[in-house]
């Protein structure tokens, strides 16, 4: 079995080198092989150069590393969808380029799928956690409280709309068999993609198994990119749309096409 690890990167210079090294070094269970797909969205802080340097190093036997260099940033969801489009693995795993989540959780995330117990795993920041306040910003406690309450609100709303009882719908760690995407059309570009992907997988019949993962939140000063006034409206729209609209393509998931006026992302491999 091969695992494709999709890593969207935009202005993550302080953390991306460490993250990529950790992903590269993290062993996978049951002899699974690894494919790393980095989608770099034309960062302004040197992240692209860090990715290029990582790619320039020879890859170990059995490890495939690809990079897509986008012409401009179009959101995390767009970057992940471009990564999906070129992934060749049997299992897809989404990994942010910051250090909020720990790659040491990979074995626990992958084992239920590799053992055939489920097709879809969510890495829950709440399962087994001592409390629900996962965000603790050192210099802005008020903002942390707002985001924690917002998380409870949107998680509850999602669960009500889809009639499920998930503890962490917005977790980054969404891990699933690649064939789960067959017949699905994914269109969201920003953080609304989390709700769209989960909602459409649920409607396609894939109920996730939640496993606990570790989490260390970062604040806006450290690079968090959620826009508190803009993004929540897109989350509501995505939840309702993916619950009631068509699941999409009749053909297997084939990624996305760039507009005719825009050149496709440049691709590099090692």
Secondary structure, DSSP 8 states (H G I E B T S, - for coil): -EEEEEEEESS-TTTHHHHHHHHHH---GGG-EEEEEEEE---SSSHHHHHHHHHHS---TTEEEEEEE-SS---HHHHHHHHHHH---SEEEE--SSSSB-GGGHHHHHHHHHTTS-SEEEEESSTT-SSS-----TT-HHHHHHHHHHHHHHHHHHHHHHT---S-TT-S-EEEEGGGGTT------STHHHHHHHHHHHHTT---EEEE--B----GGGT----TTTHHHHHHHHHHHHHHS----SS--------TTS---EEEE-
